[in-house]
Amino acid sequence: MKDLGSRFEGDVVETVRRLAGVEPRSGEPGLAGLLAEGVLHSPAFTLRGGANEILRSVVARGLGVR
């Protein structure tokens, strides 16, 4: 669930970035500022609660696949 959620969060930021027609600008009010914050924090989405790759390995080991 964590893997799916963190990928969704990143996809939301990227989709808004492509469709909004606004360039991310740090410190700006409104959508440009919010988008800049989202882009800045996107890499951390996959690290919170453990890196997705490590969690996949843990699940695979638990299932006896690895």
FENWO-V888025 format. One record per backbone hydrogen bond with DSSP energy under -0.5 kcal/mol. CO is the residue of the C=O (numbers start at 1). NH is the residue of the N-H. E is the energy in kcal/mol with one decimal. If there is no record, write none. Layout:
BEGIN
[[CO;NH;E] [CO;NH;E]]
END
This chain:
BEGIN
[[1;5;-2.7] [2;6;-2.6] [3;7;-2.0] [4;8;-2.2] [5;9;-2.3] [6;10;-1.8] [7;11;-2.4] [8;12;-2.5] [9;13;-1.8] [10;14;-2.3] [11;15;-2.6] [12;16;-2.5] [13;17;-2.3] [14;18;-2.1] [15;19;-2.5] [16;20;-2.5] [17;21;-0.5] [25;28;-1.7] [29;32;-0.5] [30;34;-2.1] [31;35;-2.9] [32;25;-1.7] [32;36;-1.7] [33;37;-2.0] [34;38;-2.3] [35;39;-2.7] [36;40;-2.3] [37;41;-2.2] [38;42;-1.2] [41;44;-1.0] [41;45;-0.7] [42;45;-1.4] [42;46;-0.6] [43;46;-0.6] [44;47;-0.9] [44;48;-1.8] [46;52;-0.8] [47;50;-2.1] [51;55;-2.3] [52;56;-2.4] [53;57;-1.8] [54;58;-2.2] [55;59;-2.3] [56;60;-2.6] [57;61;-2.5] [58;62;-2.2] [59;63;-1.9] [60;65;-2.3] [60;66;-1.1] [61;64;-1.0]]
END
